[in-house]
Amino acid sequence: MLSVEEVLEKEPLVKQEGLLVGGYYVEYKTDDARMTLEVMKKAAEIRCRSNQSCQSDRFCLR
């Protein structure tokens, strides 16, 4: 995670109002499939249920 100062250093034009922290995601250094697998393994370890896929019949914004 990045502090507000670090975010503003990297992206000076970002909206500052309400900014608390930032994250930095580097696509070319991340193996998405491996990351997904590790998240699923951790979820199973702490006894969460997971699905490979699901179907939705509506979308709700709150």
N, CA, C and O atoms as a GROMACS GRO file, in nm:
protein
  248
    1MET      N    1   0.084  -0.118   0.000
    1MET     CA    2   0.000   0.000   0.000
    1MET      C    3   0.088   0.125   0.000
    1MET      O    4   0.202   0.123   0.048
    2LEU      N    5   0.034   0.231  -0.055
    2LEU     CA    6   0.106   0.358  -0.063
    2LEU      C    7   0.039   0.463   0.024
    2LEU      O    8  -0.084   0.467   0.035
    3SER      N    9   0.119   0.547   0.084
    3SER     CA   10   0.064   0.659   0.160
    3SER      C   11   0.011   0.762   0.061
    3SER      O   12   0.038   0.754  -0.059
    4VAL      N   13  -0.065   0.858   0.111
    4VAL     CA   14  -0.118   0.965   0.026
    4VAL      C   15  -0.003   1.037  -0.045
    4VAL      O   16  -0.013   1.068  -0.164
    5GLU      N   17   0.104   1.063   0.028
    5GLU     CA   18   0.219   1.132  -0.030
    5GLU      C   19   0.281   1.051  -0.144
    5GLU      O   20   0.318   1.107  -0.247
    6GLU      N   21   0.292   0.920  -0.125
    6GLU     CA   22   0.349   0.834  -0.228
    6GLU      C   23   0.259   0.829  -0.351
    6GLU      O   24   0.307   0.829  -0.464
    7VAL      N   25   0.127   0.825  -0.329
    7VAL     CA   26   0.032   0.826  -0.440
    7VAL      C   27   0.050   0.954  -0.521
    7VAL      O   28   0.060   0.950  -0.643
    8LEU      N   29   0.053   1.068  -0.451
    8LEU     CA   30   0.064   1.195  -0.520
    8LEU      C   31   0.198   1.211  -0.591
    8LEU      O   32   0.208   1.280  -0.692
    9GLU      N   33   0.301   1.147  -0.539
    9GLU     CA   34   0.431   1.150  -0.605
    9GLU      C   35   0.425   1.074  -0.738
    9GLU      O   36   0.480   1.118  -0.838
   10LYS      N   37   0.356   0.958  -0.736
   10LYS     CA   38   0.346   0.876  -0.858
   10LYS      C   39   0.243   0.932  -0.955
   10LYS      O   40   0.263   0.928  -1.077
   11GLU      N   41   0.131   0.983  -0.903
   11GLU     CA   42   0.021   1.032  -0.985
   11GLU      C   43  -0.026   1.168  -0.934
   11GLU      O   44  -0.125   1.175  -0.862
   12PRO      N   45   0.044   1.276  -0.968
   12PRO     CA   46   0.012   1.408  -0.912
   12PRO      C   47  -0.125   1.462  -0.950
   12PRO      O   48  -0.174   1.553  -0.884
   13LEU      N   49  -0.188   1.410  -1.054
   13LEU     CA   50  -0.318   1.461  -1.097
   13LEU      C   51  -0.437   1.386  -1.036
   13LEU      O   52  -0.552   1.417  -1.068
   14VAL      N   53  -0.410   1.287  -0.951
   14VAL     CA   54  -0.518   1.210  -0.890
   14VAL      C   55  -0.600   1.300  -0.797
   14VAL      O   56  -0.546   1.392  -0.735
   15LYS      N   57  -0.730   1.273  -0.789
   15LYS     CA   58  -0.819   1.350  -0.701
   15LYS      C   59  -0.777   1.329  -0.556
   15LYS      O   60  -0.772   1.215  -0.509
   16GLN      N   61  -0.746   1.435  -0.486
   16GLN     CA   62  -0.694   1.424  -0.349
   16GLN      C   63  -0.805   1.419  -0.244
   16GLN      O   64  -0.784   1.365  -0.135
   17GLU      N   65  -0.922   1.473  -0.275
   17GLU     CA   66  -1.031   1.477  -0.178
   17GLU      C   67  -1.074   1.335  -0.142
   17GLU      O   68  -1.113   1.257  -0.229
   18GLY      N   69  -1.066   1.302  -0.014
   18GLY     CA   70  -1.106   1.170   0.034
   18GLY      C   71  -1.002   1.061   0.017
   18GLY      O   72  -1.025   0.946   0.055
   19LEU      N   73  -0.887   1.095  -0.039
   19LEU     CA   74  -0.782   0.996  -0.061
   19LEU      C   75  -0.717   0.957   0.072
   19LEU      O   76  -0.666   1.043   0.144
   20LEU      N   77  -0.720   0.829   0.104
   20LEU     CA   78  -0.663   0.779   0.229
   20LEU      C   79  -0.535   0.702   0.206
   20LEU      O   80  -0.436   0.723   0.276
   21VAL      N   81  -0.536   0.612   0.110
   21VAL     CA   82  -0.420   0.531   0.074
   21VAL      C   83  -0.430   0.497  -0.074
   21VAL      O   84  -0.528   0.532  -0.140
   22GLY      N   85  -0.331   0.431  -0.125
   22GLY     CA   86  -0.334   0.387  -0.264
   22GLY      C   87  -0.268   0.253  -0.277
   22GLY      O   88  -0.194   0.209  -0.189
   23GLY      N   89  -0.295   0.188  -0.386
   23GLY     CA   90  -0.231   0.060  -0.416
   23GLY      C   91  -0.157   0.069  -0.548
   23GLY      O   92  -0.187   0.154  -0.631
   24TYR      N   93  -0.062  -0.018  -0.565
   24TYR     CA   94   0.018  -0.017  -0.686
   24TYR      C   95   0.019  -0.158  -0.741
   24TYR      O   96   0.070  -0.251  -0.677
   25TYR      N   97  -0.035  -0.176  -0.859
   25TYR     CA   98  -0.046  -0.307  -0.922
   25TYR      C   99   0.035  -0.305  -1.051
   25TYR      O  100   0.008  -0.224  -1.140
   26VAL      N  101   0.132  -0.392  -1.061
   26VAL     CA  102   0.217  -0.398  -1.178
   26VAL      C  103   0.181  -0.523  -1.257
   26VAL      O  104   0.219  -0.634  -1.219
   27GLU      N  105   0.108  -0.505  -1.365
   27GLU     CA  106   0.055  -0.616  -1.444
   27GLU      C  107   0.163  -0.712  -1.493
   27GLU      O  108   0.149  -0.834  -1.480
   28TYR      N  109   0.268  -0.660  -1.549
   28TYR     CA  110   0.365  -0.748  -1.612
   28TYR      C  111   0.447  -0.830  -1.512
   28TYR      O  112   0.518  -0.921  -1.554
   29LYS      N  113   0.439  -0.800  -1.384
   29LYS     CA  114   0.513  -0.876  -1.284
   29LYS      C  115   0.422  -0.972  -1.206
   29LYS      O  116   0.469  -1.042  -1.117
   30THR      N  117   0.296  -0.973  -1.238
   30THR     CA  118   0.201  -1.053  -1.162
   30THR      C  119   0.147  -1.168  -1.246
   30THR      O  120   0.103  -1.147  -1.359
   31ASP      N  121   0.152  -1.286  -1.191
   31ASP     CA  122   0.094  -1.404  -1.256
   31ASP      C  123  -0.049  -1.416  -1.202
   31ASP      O  124  -0.071  -1.469  -1.093
   32ASP      N  125  -0.146  -1.367  -1.280
   32ASP     CA  126  -0.285  -1.365  -1.234
   32ASP      C  127  -0.338  -1.503  -1.197
   32ASP      O  128  -0.409  -1.518  -1.097
   33ALA      N  129  -0.304  -1.602  -1.275
   33ALA     CA  130  -0.352  -1.737  -1.246
   33ALA      C  131  -0.295  -1.787  -1.114
   33ALA      O  132  -0.367  -1.847  -1.034
   34ARG      N  133  -0.168  -1.763  -1.091
   34ARG     CA  134  -0.105  -1.807  -0.966
   34ARG      C  135  -0.165  -1.731  -0.848
   34ARG      O  136  -0.191  -1.790  -0.743
   35MET      N  137  -0.187  -1.600  -0.864
   35MET     CA  138  -0.244  -1.521  -0.757
   35MET      C  139  -0.385  -1.571  -0.723
   35MET      O  140  -0.420  -1.584  -0.606
   36THR      N  141  -0.465  -1.598  -0.825
   36THR     CA  142  -0.600  -1.651  -0.803
   36THR      C  143  -0.596  -1.784  -0.730
   36THR      O  144  -0.673  -1.806  -0.637
   37LEU      N  145  -0.507  -1.871  -0.771
   37LEU     CA  146  -0.493  -2.001  -0.706
   37LEU      C  147  -0.455  -1.986  -0.559
   37LEU      O  148  -0.509  -2.055  -0.473
   38GLU      N  149  -0.362  -1.897  -0.531
   38GLU     CA  150  -0.319  -1.876  -0.392
   38GLU      C  151  -0.432  -1.820  -0.306
   38GLU      O  152  -0.446  -1.858  -0.190
   39VAL      N  153  -0.512  -1.729  -0.362
   39VAL     CA  154  -0.626  -1.675  -0.288
   39VAL      C  155  -0.727  -1.786  -0.260
   39VAL      O  156  -0.780  -1.794  -0.149
   40MET      N  157  -0.754  -1.872  -0.358
   40MET     CA  158  -0.848  -1.982  -0.339
   40MET      C  159  -0.797  -2.082  -0.235
   40MET      O  160  -0.874  -2.133  -0.155
   41LYS      N  161  -0.666  -2.109  -0.238
   41LYS     CA  162  -0.608  -2.201  -0.140
   41LYS      C  163  -0.621  -2.144   0.002
   41LYS      O  164  -0.653  -2.218   0.095
   42LYS      N  165  -0.596  -2.015   0.018
   42LYS     CA  166  -0.608  -1.952   0.150
   42LYS      C  167  -0.754  -1.954   0.195
   42LYS      O  168  -0.782  -1.979   0.312
   43ALA      N  169  -0.846  -1.927   0.104
   43ALA     CA  170  -0.988  -1.930   0.138
   43ALA      C  171  -1.028  -2.069   0.187
   43ALA      O  172  -1.101  -2.082   0.285
   44ALA      N  173  -0.982  -2.172   0.120
   44ALA     CA  174  -1.013  -2.309   0.162
   44ALA      C  175  -0.950  -2.339   0.298
   44ALA      O  176  -1.010  -2.407   0.381
   45GLU      N  177  -0.831  -2.287   0.319
   45GLU     CA  178  -0.761  -2.308   0.446
   45GLU      C  179  -0.840  -2.252   0.564
   45GLU      O  180  -0.839  -2.310   0.673
   46ILE      N  181  -0.906  -2.139   0.543
   46ILE     CA  182  -0.985  -2.079   0.652
   46ILE      C  183  -1.134  -2.114   0.640
   46ILE      O  184  -1.220  -2.047   0.697
   47ARG      N  185  -1.160  -2.221   0.565
   47ARG     CA  186  -1.292  -2.283   0.554
   47ARG      C  187  -1.398  -2.196   0.486
   47ARG      O  188  -1.515  -2.200   0.523
   48CYS      N  189  -1.356  -2.119   0.388
   48CYS     CA  190  -1.451  -2.044   0.304
   48CYS      C  191  -1.496  -2.133   0.190
   48CYS      O  192  -1.420  -2.219   0.144
   49ARG      N  193  -1.616  -2.112   0.146
   49ARG     CA  194  -1.664  -2.186   0.029
   49ARG      C  195  -1.636  -2.103  -0.095
   49ARG      O  196  -1.644  -1.980  -0.092
   50SER      N  197  -1.604  -2.170  -0.203
   50SER     CA  198  -1.576  -2.099  -0.327
   50SER      C  199  -1.641  -2.171  -0.444
   50SER      O  200  -1.669  -2.290  -0.438
   51ASN      N  201  -1.663  -2.095  -0.550
   51ASN     CA  202  -1.721  -2.149  -0.672
   51ASN      C  203  -1.629  -2.119  -0.789
   51ASN      O  204  -1.561  -2.016  -0.791
   52GLN      N  205  -1.628  -2.209  -0.884
   52GLN     CA  206  -1.551  -2.183  -1.005
   52GLN      C  207  -1.624  -2.080  -1.090
   52GLN      O  208  -1.561  -1.998  -1.157
   53SER      N  209  -1.754  -2.084  -1.087
   53SER     CA  210  -1.834  -1.988  -1.163
   53SER      C  211  -1.971  -1.978  -1.098
   53SER      O  212  -2.010  -2.065  -1.019
   54CYS      N  213  -2.043  -1.875  -1.132
   54CYS     CA  214  -2.179  -1.861  -1.081
   54CYS      C  215  -2.261  -1.782  -1.182
   54CYS      O  216  -2.206  -1.715  -1.269
   55GLN      N  217  -2.391  -1.790  -1.169
   55GLN     CA  218  -2.481  -1.720  -1.259
   55GLN      C  219  -2.556  -1.615  -1.179
   55GLN      O  220  -2.598  -1.640  -1.066
   56SER      N  221  -2.572  -1.499  -1.237
   56SER     CA  222  -2.644  -1.390  -1.171
   56SER      C  223  -2.768  -1.358  -1.250
   56SER      O  224  -2.767  -1.360  -1.373
   57ASP      N  225  -2.876  -1.328  -1.180
   57ASP     CA  226  -2.999  -1.291  -1.251
   57ASP      C  227  -3.029  -1.142  -1.238
   57ASP      O  228  -3.127  -1.094  -1.297
   58ARG      N  229  -2.946  -1.067  -1.163
   58ARG     CA  230  -2.964  -0.922  -1.153
   58ARG      C  231  -2.837  -0.857  -1.098
   58ARG      O  232  -2.750  -0.924  -1.042
   59PHE      N  233  -2.831  -0.727  -1.115
   59PHE     CA  234  -2.718  -0.650  -1.067
   59PHE      C  235  -2.774  -0.533  -0.989
   59PHE      O  236  -2.860  -0.460  -1.039
   60CYS      N  237  -2.727  -0.514  -0.868
   60CYS     CA  238  -2.784  -0.412  -0.780
   60CYS      C  239  -2.674  -0.318  -0.731
   60CYS      O  240  -2.575  -0.362  -0.674
   61LEU      N  241  -2.693  -0.189  -0.753
   61LEU     CA  242  -2.601  -0.088  -0.701
   61LEU      C  243  -2.663  -0.024  -0.578
   61LEU      O  244  -2.783   0.006  -0.577
   62ARG      N  245  -2.582  -0.003  -0.474
   62ARG     CA  246  -2.635   0.061  -0.353
   62ARG      C  247  -2.560   0.188  -0.327
   62ARG      O  248  -2.589   0.257  -0.229
   0.00000   0.00000   0.00000
